[in-house]
């Protein structure tokens, strides 16, 4: 059975949207706990999206480099150097997502 991307994203949104009101209904006494749990959920979501985006970006970059090397083997040295610079920049985005997640966990 093939699941459409839109259906999967809509289901994920509904699951998240259903959890947040339940946490809000805890009451005023548990206000700090709900902020902490919301920060934990946001941190998990931030690192998940950051890691997924970095993985997809690295895969696309590697695919393009391998196709270019297959077409022109003489340019492999320059392409490999540029590929590693691009991969380092993409990985920096994943590290930024990790930093944001850690800030959400330990500041709130």
Secondary structure, 3 states (H helix, E strand, C coil): CCCCHHHHHHHHHHHHHHHHHHHHCCCCCCHHHHHHHHHHHHHHHHHHHHHHHHHHHHHHHHHHHHHHHHHCHHHHHHHHHHHHHHHHHHHHHHHHHHHHHHHHHHHC
